[in-house]
Each structure stands twice: as structure tokens, then as C-alpha cells.
């Protein structure tokens, strides 16, 4: 007798059964997870959503107030269940950061949980200088100072309440960040700094970050107070802002003792520094271990300071300057100080960028790699993966562009000073952003830069964007401009963002084709005639997806084309020469 058949299960029933199973799995009590799994989950969540944000955001030293809700959320999580609580309370990352904006009870709870673990990060933000809770928080910090590893102080008023803190020993302190921005309305809260910070007892202190805006009399006092630690520091940041600072000898004395620095940042205007013989009397500054350095200020001050510094050839150097009408004379000390460094550059980018703000830059790498200049090439297929951020340059100069008063000759004059050092460049890029056209004006109005063959004698790879690329095509198409010849060593040409004509029968198309063929000949003569035979350079044509450049290979099948799609420029700030 045949067995009864099972009822058919419809696809919908199977789907509903799967959904029920998923909902059941999603509501499994968290206590059923093993301890090692909970630890991994908690550690990942804590690292991806840190309790305290970055120390600096742009020109600000601390993250904008957010009431540190993240800390309170993690403290609430410890009450989910006993098993989760036992895992969470043992994770040191939860109890390692103390933001002063929390309630006193929450702060004391974190300090109690931290116990003697050490590694404590304490951040104090002086929102209201006359806050009566100031003294209470100072007492709390004094009691826990022996556990603090990273101390971040944002002071707007007098440091009297913290006198005992700054006068106590800090045996575990490794990093100190001090930020103050006292305005004229708060001058009555003038900072009084101790003569000897931490009583000279901070043996592990290696990082000092000082940012003083508008109230510069604190700078000499602060540098004098850390005299005992200068020879041990590996990272030093002195940010005095755009205002004039006349007591440069105090900074020079501190730098002369900081011979073990690995990272150095100086931002300020020193009017007396470039005066002769003022700077010659101070002597040179020797930093034999320096790996990354960033200097920001007026061009005459940065040039004198760089010339004064003795740093290794391998040190990554970033300079951000302001320009003015006297750049032609003031740029000479800087170009002299940097000429040897640029002579070792093999990959060079001259760029007009619009992110994070309008600025022109000269970036150089000692490595010879054209890939450093193509980071905006989008992958042609998902298999190629995502774009990788390129390596930071070994040397970079950047100058802010004023849209209301943009003089293209100011940046061009500095390029003229540096051009003799570019003879060894093998890979070159004229990079132009959509909203920054100043570089095109520099290229067109300066005949020396138009003569690429004479300036870059070892060039093998050249990229030109937008207006510069169109200018090169136009110059080469004119028979009367036969002097415009690319170097014979050039093997590859990349033209990005050119407005190509797609109508093959039009005069404009034939005009562009003739210009392109002349550029791609490697055996050019002075007449500029097109030779039907002979070696040709390879070419990359790029632009937005679906642009007219994608039709060029069909009309010129005899030319080795590579077509790429470019994406928006990377938000690469000159402030990121290294991460403090």
C-alpha cells in the first residue's frame, strides 16, 4: 500500500520559515555568546566609535562639544546583563578616557574603574573660565595625575586653579596638549604659568603640542617650563597662529635643545627672523633624527627658518606659505634652501587644487613612479579594487590662492627660482582642479614654463590637465611656434579633461588630431612637420565617464591609446604631511 504523500511546501512557506528562524536567531540573549566573542565585539565597537574624538580638527585643538554621549552609552551597556557587564568592566578602553564635560559623578566612576591600570587620557575644556566647578575638577585631576598618560588642556582663563596639578609629578605622562585662545574680552583671566612644569618629574613625556592664539606672552613661559623635557621629546608642535611673534630667541633656544625630535610643526610669523644679522647670531638648528617637519608662515620667515635648520635628506618636509606682491625678492631664501632637496626629486606635481581650499602646490617624491600622479584614475572594473591613497610627498610647498586678488605671477616667480633643480625629474604632472584655474594662467603667461623640453631634460612621463593640456595642444599646432618641443626622452603623455571635438569631418577635430600627432612624435625636428613613420609616444586620455575622449581611439587606430576615467580629487590637505 503506497504511503501517503507529504503535502507540498510552497516557496512562500519556505520563505516564511526562514524569516522566522532569522528572527529567532536575532533575539538570542546576548549572554549566550561566549566570552571571547563578546570581548571581540566590544573591542571592535569601542575602537570604531572612540570615546574622545581627534585632538585637532582643522585649526581647532579639540572636538566640538558633544556631551560625550558615547561614554554614557557604554556605561549604560554594562547594565544589559551580568555576563556582558563582567566582560565590559574588564575592558580597559572603556575606563581610559576622562572628558571633563561629563558630570563629576561620571568622571569619578571612570577614575575608580580605571584603578591603577594607568594609560589614562584626561581632557579638560575650559568653556566658562569663571565656572565654580573649576577648582573641583582641578582637585580631581590632581588626584589622578599619577595615572594620566595623555593630558589635553583647553584653557580660556587663569591657570591658578591648576597650579597644584602643573606642579605635581606625572610619572606616566607621555603626551601633553595645551590650547588657549584668550580674546580681548578675557584678558582679565591672564594665564599664569609655572616656572617648572610637573616639578621636572615627567620622565616619559615625549609629545608636546602647544597652540597659543592671540596671547603670545605664554609661549616663552611655556617653553621655559618644559626645559627639563626638551632633550627627550620626539614630537613638538608650536602653533602661534597668524599674528606676529617677536620673541623668536625663546623658540630658538627650545629648538636647539630638542635634538631628538622625530616630528616637528611650527606655525607662526616671526618679523625679526629675516632681519640681518639677527638670524645669523642665533646659529643653526640641528635635528639629526627628524623624519617629518611642517612649517607654516610668511614666505620670508619660512625661508630663513628652513635655511637655519640642519635636517636629514630623508626627512619629509611640508611648507605652507602666504604670498604677496614682494614674493619675487622674498622667495629667494626659500628657493635657495630647497634647491638641493628638489634636485633629488624624480616625481614632481605642480598643482592648482581646490580641496580643502584653493591653493597651489609643488609636491615632490624621491621615488620615480608615475603611479604617484594617477591616484584619481578610477578602477576600470570592480576587480581592480578601490583606489589606494598615494604616498605623502617627500617635500611639498603650498600657497593659498586668494580668489579676489589672484596674481598668477607670484607663484610663477618661485617656480623660476626652483626650475634649475628640476632637470632630473622623470615623472611630471600639471594637475588642475575644476575650480582653480590659476595654474593655467601661470603656464600660458610664462614662456619659460612653456618650454618643457628645456626645463625637464630627463622627463619620461608627463601629465597635463584641462587648461594646461589645451594650451600644450594649441602651442604645438601653430607652425610658427616650432620652438615648443617636448623632450626627446618623453615616452608617455597623459592629457586629462580636454574638450575634444568628436565630429571627425570637422575642422576642429582635424586641428586637434594634428596637434596630438605632433606631440606624440619622438623624432620631432625644428619644422614641426608630421612624419608618417617613426616611433610614437603612448598616450592616456582621461576625463569624466562617457566624455568625448572615449571616441578618440576609434578615429586614430594607429596611436597606442589608453582611456581612463577620472574621479574627483582627493581631499589631500597640506596639513597631513604627517599625523601628529
C-alpha positions in Angstrom: 0.0 0.0 0.0 1.5 3.3 -1.0 2.5 5.6 1.8 0.6 8.9 2.0 2.4 11.6 0.2 3.7 14.6 2.1 1.9 17.9 1.5 3.7 20.2 -0.9 5.5 23.0 0.8 5.2 26.2 -1.2 8.0 28.6 -1.8 6.2 31.2 0.3 6.1 28.8 3.3 9.8 28.1 3.0 10.5 31.9 2.8 8.3 32.5 5.9 10.1 29.7 7.8 13.5 31.3 7.0 12.3 34.6 8.3 11.0 33.1 11.5 14.4 31.4 12.0 16.2 34.6 11.4 14.1 36.5 13.9 14.7 33.8 16.4 18.5 34.0 15.9 18.4 37.8 16.1 16.8 37.7 19.5 19.2 35.1 21.1 20.1 36.5 24.5 23.5 38.2 24.4 24.6 36.2 27.5 24.6 33.0 25.4 27.6 34.3 23.4 31.0 33.0 24.5 33.2 35.4 26.5 35.8 35.7 23.7 33.2 36.6 21.2 31.8 39.3 23.5 35.3 40.7 24.0 35.9 40.9 20.3 32.6 42.6 19.7 33.1 45.1 22.5 36.7 45.9 21.4 35.6 46.4 17.8 32.8 48.8 18.8 35.0 50.8 21.1 37.7 51.2 18.5 35.3 52.2 15.7 33.5 54.7 17.9 36.1 56.2 20.2 35.2 57.9 23.4 37.0 61.1 22.6 37.4 62.4 19.0 40.5 63.7 17.3 42.8 66.1 19.2 42.7 68.5 16.3 40.0 69.4 13.8 41.4 71.9 11.3 42.7 74.9 13.3 40.9 73.8 16.5 42.6 71.8 19.1 39.7 69.8 20.3 36.5 68.2 19.0 33.4 70.4 19.3 31.4 69.6 22.5 29.1 66.5 22.0 28.5 65.8 25.7 30.4 62.6 25.2 27.2 60.6 24.8 29.3 57.7 23.7 30.8 57.3 27.1 27.4 57.3 28.8 26.1 54.7 26.3 29.0 52.4 27.1 28.3 52.9 30.8 24.7 52.0 30.2 25.6 48.9 28.2 27.2 47.5 31.4 23.7 47.1 32.8 22.3 44.9 30.0 23.1 41.7 31.7 25.6 40.4 34.2 27.6 38.4 31.7 28.0 41.4 29.4 28.8 43.6 32.4 31.6 41.3 33.5 33.2 41.5 30.0 32.7 45.2 29.6 34.1 46.2 33.0 37.3 44.4 32.3 37.9 46.2 29.0 40.4 49.0 29.8 39.4 51.0 26.8 36.1 51.9 28.4 37.7 53.4 31.5 40.8 55.0 29.9 39.4 58.4 28.8 38.1 61.1 31.0 36.3 64.1 29.4 35.8 66.9 31.8 32.4 67.7 30.2 30.9 64.7 31.9 29.2 65.1 35.3 31.6 64.8 38.3 29.9 61.6 39.4 30.6 60.0 36.0 34.1 61.2 36.0 34.8 59.8 39.4 33.2 56.5 38.3 35.6 56.3 35.4 38.6 57.1 37.6 37.5 54.5 40.1 37.1 51.8 37.4 40.5 52.7 35.9 42.1 51.9 39.2 45.9 51.5 38.9 45.8 50.4 35.2 47.3 53.7 34.0 47.1 54.8 30.4 44.5 57.4 31.3 43.6 60.1 28.8 42.3 63.3 30.5 40.8 66.1 28.5 39.8 69.4 30.2 37.9 72.1 28.2 37.6 75.5 29.9 34.3 76.5 28.5 33.5 79.1 31.2 36.6 80.5 32.9 34.7 81.6 36.0 32.9 78.2 36.5 33.0 77.5 40.2 33.4 73.8 39.4 36.9 74.6 38.0 38.6 74.1 41.4 36.7 70.8 42.0 37.8 69.4 38.6 41.4 70.6 39.3 41.4 68.6 42.5 40.1 65.6 40.7 42.8 65.8 38.1 45.5 66.3 40.8 44.4 63.1 42.5 44.6 61.1 39.2 47.6 62.8 37.6 49.9 59.8 38.5 47.7 57.7 36.2 47.4 60.1 33.3 49.3 59.2 30.1 47.7 61.8 27.8 46.8 65.2 29.2 44.8 67.6 27.0 44.1 71.1 28.4 42.0 73.7 26.7 42.4 76.8 28.9 40.5 80.0 28.5 41.2 81.6 31.9 43.8 81.7 34.6 45.8 78.6 35.4 45.7 79.4 39.2 43.2 76.6 39.9 45.6 74.1 38.2 48.8 75.3 39.9 49.0 72.2 42.1 48.3 70.0 39.1 51.1 71.5 37.0 53.4 71.4 40.0 52.9 67.7 40.7 54.9 64.8 39.3 53.4 63.0 36.3 55.3 59.7 36.2 53.2 58.1 33.4 52.6 61.2 31.2 53.6 60.7 27.6 51.7 63.4 25.8 50.8 67.0 26.7 48.4 69.2 24.6 47.8 72.8 25.6 45.4 75.0 23.7 44.5 78.6 24.6 42.6 81.3 22.7 42.2 84.2 25.1 40.4 87.1 23.4 40.5 90.7 24.4 37.3 90.3 26.4 39.0 87.7 28.6 42.3 89.5 29.2 41.5 89.7 32.8 41.9 85.9 33.0 45.5 86.1 32.0 47.3 82.8 32.2 49.9 82.4 34.9 52.2 79.5 34.0 54.5 77.7 36.5 58.3 78.1 36.2 58.9 74.3 36.2 56.2 72.1 34.7 55.4 68.9 36.7 58.3 69.8 39.0 60.6 68.5 36.3 59.3 64.9 37.0 57.7 63.6 33.8 60.3 61.1 32.6 58.1 59.5 29.9 57.0 62.8 28.3 57.7 62.6 24.5 55.0 64.7 22.8 54.2 68.3 23.5 51.5 70.2 21.5 51.3 73.9 22.2 48.7 76.1 20.4 48.5 79.7 21.6 46.4 82.2 19.6 46.3 85.9 20.3 48.1 85.8 23.7 51.7 85.1 22.9 53.3 86.0 26.2 52.5 82.5 27.3 54.8 81.0 24.7 58.2 81.9 26.3 56.9 80.9 29.7 55.7 77.6 28.5 58.8 76.7 26.6 60.9 77.7 29.6 58.8 75.5 31.9 59.4 72.4 29.8 63.2 73.0 29.7 63.9 69.7 31.6 62.0 67.6 29.0 63.1 69.2 25.7 66.0 66.8 25.2 63.7 63.8 25.5 60.9 65.0 23.2 60.2 63.2 19.9 57.2 65.3 18.8 56.9 69.1 19.2 54.1 71.3 17.9 54.3 75.1 18.4 51.3 76.9 16.8 51.3 80.6 17.3 48.8 81.4 14.6 49.0 84.2 12.0 49.8 87.0 14.4 53.3 88.4 14.8 55.6 86.8 17.4 58.7 88.9 18.2 60.4 86.7 20.8 61.8 84.2 18.4 65.0 83.7 20.5 62.9 81.8 23.1 61.7 79.4 20.5 65.2 79.0 19.0 66.6 78.2 22.5 63.9 75.5 22.9 64.5 74.0 19.5 68.3 74.0 20.0 67.8 71.6 23.0 65.3 69.4 21.1 67.9 67.4 19.1 66.0 64.1 19.4 62.8 65.3 17.7 61.2 63.0 15.1 58.2 65.2 14.2 58.2 69.0 14.3 55.5 71.5 13.5 56.0 75.3 13.6 53.3 77.8 12.6 53.8 81.5 13.1 55.0 84.8 11.9 58.4 86.0 13.1 59.0 89.5 11.8 62.5 89.8 13.2 63.7 86.4 12.0 64.6 87.5 8.4 66.4 90.7 9.6 70.1 90.5 9.1 72.2 90.0 11.2 69.6 88.9 13.7 69.2 85.3 12.5 72.9 84.8 11.9 73.6 85.4 15.6 71.3 82.6 16.7 73.1 79.8 15.0 71.9 76.7 13.2 69.3 74.2 14.5 70.4 70.5 14.2 67.8 67.8 14.1 69.6 64.6 13.2 66.7 62.3 13.8 63.9 64.3 12.2 61.5 62.3 10.0 58.7 64.8 9.3 58.6 68.5 9.5 55.9 71.1 8.7 56.4 74.9 8.7 53.7 77.5 8.1 54.0 81.2 7.9 55.1 84.1 5.6 57.4 83.1 2.9 60.4 85.2 4.1 60.2 83.7 7.6 59.8 80.1 6.4 62.8 80.5 4.0 65.0 81.8 6.7 63.9 79.1 9.2 64.4 76.3 6.7 67.9 77.6 5.9 68.7 77.7 9.6 67.7 74.0 10.1 70.0 71.0 9.6 67.8 68.0 8.8 68.4 64.6 7.2 67.8 64.2 3.5 65.1 61.6 4.2 63.0 63.9 6.3 59.6 64.6 4.9 59.2 68.4 4.6 55.9 70.4 4.2 55.8 74.1 3.9 52.7 76.3 3.6 53.3 80.0 2.8 51.4 83.1 2.3 52.2 85.2 -0.8 52.3 88.9 -1.5 53.5 91.3 -4.2 57.1 91.1 -2.9 57.3 87.4 -3.5 59.9 87.8 -6.2 62.5 89.0 -3.7 61.3 87.2 -0.6 61.1 83.8 -2.3 64.9 83.7 -3.0 65.9 82.5 0.5 63.3 79.7 0.4 64.2 78.5 -3.1 67.9 78.5 -2.1 67.2 76.4 1.0 65.1 73.9 -1.0 67.1 73.7 -4.2 69.2 70.7 -3.1 66.1 68.8 -1.9 64.2 69.4 -5.2 67.4 68.3 -7.1 66.8 64.8 -5.7 63.2 64.7 -6.7 62.3 62.3 -9.5 58.5 62.6 -9.5 57.0 66.1 -9.4 53.5 67.5 -9.3 52.7 71.2 -9.8 49.0 71.5 -8.9 46.2 74.0 -8.6 44.0 72.4 -6.1 40.6 73.3 -4.7 40.4 71.0 -1.7 40.3 71.6 1.2 40.6 75.2 -0.1 42.0 76.9 -3.1 45.8 76.6 -3.1 48.7 76.0 -5.5 51.3 73.4 -4.5 54.6 71.9 -5.6 55.0 68.3 -4.4 58.0 66.0 -5.0 58.9 62.4 -4.4 62.4 60.9 -4.5 60.9 57.7 -5.9 60.5 57.6 -9.7 56.9 56.4 -10.1 54.2 57.7 -12.4 51.6 56.0 -10.4 52.0 58.6 -7.7 50.5 61.1 -10.2 47.5 59.0 -11.2 45.6 58.4 -7.9 42.4 59.9 -9.4 42.2 57.2 -12.1 39.1 55.2 -11.3 39.3 51.4 -11.5 38.2 50.1 -14.9 36.4 47.1 -13.2 35.4 46.1 -9.7 38.2 43.5 -9.7 40.7 46.3 -9.6 39.5 47.2 -6.1 39.3 50.7 -4.6 41.7 53.5 -5.2 44.6 53.5 -2.8 45.7 56.8 -1.3 49.1 57.7 -2.6 52.2 58.1 -0.5 52.7 61.5 1.0 55.3 63.6 -0.8 58.9 63.9 0.5 58.7 67.7 0.0 55.7 70.0 -0.6 55.2 73.7 -0.9 51.7 75.1 -0.9 50.4 78.7 -1.3 46.9 79.8 -0.6 45.0 81.3 -3.6 43.0 84.5 -3.0 40.1 84.4 -5.5 39.6 88.2 -5.2 43.3 89.1 -5.8 44.9 86.3 -7.7 48.2 87.3 -9.3 49.5 84.4 -11.4 53.0 85.8 -11.5 53.6 85.4 -7.7 53.6 81.6 -7.9 55.4 81.7 -11.2 58.3 83.6 -9.8 59.0 80.9 -7.3 58.9 78.3 -10.0 61.5 80.2 -11.9 63.8 80.2 -8.9 63.4 76.4 -8.5 63.4 75.4 -12.2 67.2 74.7 -12.3 66.6 71.9 -9.8 64.1 70.1 -12.0 66.5 68.8 -14.6 66.4 65.3 -13.0 62.6 65.0 -12.9 61.4 61.8 -14.7 57.6 62.0 -14.0 55.8 65.3 -14.1 52.2 66.4 -13.6 50.4 69.7 -14.2 47.3 68.9 -12.0 44.4 71.3 -12.2 41.2 71.2 -10.2 37.8 72.3 -11.6 37.7 75.5 -9.5 41.3 76.5 -9.6 42.4 78.0 -12.9 45.4 80.0 -11.7 47.9 77.3 -12.8 46.7 77.6 -16.5 47.4 81.4 -16.4 50.9 80.7 -15.0 51.6 78.2 -17.8 50.4 80.5 -20.6 52.0 83.7 -19.4 55.4 82.3 -18.6 57.4 81.3 -21.7 60.0 79.5 -19.6 57.4 77.0 -18.3 56.0 76.6 -21.8 59.4 75.3 -22.9 59.0 71.9 -21.1 61.9 70.3 -23.0 64.4 72.8 -21.7 63.2 72.7 -18.1 62.6 69.0 -17.7 65.5 67.4 -19.6 65.1 63.9 -18.2 61.3 63.7 -18.5 59.8 60.3 -19.4 56.2 60.7 -18.3 54.1 63.8 -18.5 50.6 64.6 -17.4 48.7 67.8 -18.2 45.1 68.7 -17.1 42.4 70.8 -18.6 43.7 74.3 -19.4 47.4 73.4 -19.4 46.7 70.4 -21.7 44.7 72.5 -24.1 47.4 75.1 -24.1 50.0 72.5 -25.0 47.9 71.3 -27.9 47.3 74.8 -29.1 51.0 75.8 -28.9 52.1 72.6 -30.8 49.5 73.1 -33.5 50.9 76.5 -34.5 53.6 76.2 -37.2 55.1 79.5 -36.0 55.6 78.0 -32.6 58.0 75.3 -33.6 60.3 76.1 -30.6 57.8 74.3 -28.4 59.2 70.8 -28.4 58.8 68.1 -25.8 62.0 66.4 -24.5 63.2 63.5 -26.6 63.3 61.3 -23.5 59.5 61.5 -23.1 57.8 58.1 -23.6 54.2 58.7 -22.4 51.8 61.7 -22.4 48.6 61.9 -20.4 46.0 64.6 -21.3 43.1 64.8 -18.8 40.0 66.9 -19.1 40.5 68.3 -22.6 37.4 69.4 -24.5 37.7 67.1 -27.5 35.7 67.5 -30.7 34.0 64.3 -31.8 32.9 65.2 -35.3 35.6 63.6 -37.4 34.9 65.6 -40.5 35.0 69.0 -38.7 38.0 71.4 -39.0 38.2 71.5 -35.2 38.7 67.7 -35.0 41.4 67.7 -37.7 43.1 70.6 -35.9 43.2 68.7 -32.6 44.3 65.5 -34.3 47.2 67.2 -36.0 48.3 68.8 -32.7 48.1 65.4 -30.9 50.1 63.6 -33.6 52.9 66.2 -33.4 53.0 65.9 -29.6 53.3 62.1 -29.9 56.3 62.1 -32.3 59.6 61.2 -30.6 61.7 62.3 -33.6 60.5 65.9 -34.0 62.5 68.4 -35.9 62.5 72.2 -35.7 60.0 72.5 -38.6 57.3 70.6 -36.6 56.3 68.6 -39.7 54.3 65.4 -39.3 56.3 62.3 -40.1 54.2 59.3 -41.2 56.8 56.9 -39.9 58.9 56.7 -36.8 58.4 56.0 -33.1 55.5 57.4 -31.3 54.8 58.0 -27.7 51.9 56.3 -25.9 49.1 58.5 -24.7 46.5 58.4 -22.0 43.3 60.3 -22.5 41.0 60.8 -19.5 38.0 62.6 -18.2 34.5 62.1 -17.0 32.7 58.8 -17.8 31.0 59.0 -21.2 33.1 62.0 -22.3 34.2 62.7 -25.9 37.7 61.5 -25.2 36.4 57.9 -25.3 35.8 58.2 -29.1 39.4 59.2 -29.9 40.9 55.7 -30.3 38.3 54.9 -33.0 39.4 57.8 -35.1 43.1 57.3 -34.5 43.7 53.5 -34.6 47.4 53.8 -35.3 48.1 55.5 -32.0 48.6 53.5 -28.8 45.8 54.8 -26.6 44.8 54.3 -23.0 41.5 55.7 -22.0 40.8 56.2 -18.3 38.0 57.7 -16.2 39.0 60.3 -13.6 37.1 61.0 -10.4 37.0 64.0 -8.1 40.3 65.0 -6.5 41.2 63.6 -3.1 40.9 65.8 -0.1 44.6 65.9 0.4 45.4 68.7 2.8 49.0 70.0 3.2 48.4 69.7 6.9 48.6 66.0 6.6 52.4 65.8 5.9 52.3 63.6 8.9 49.9 62.7 11.6 50.7 64.2 15.0 
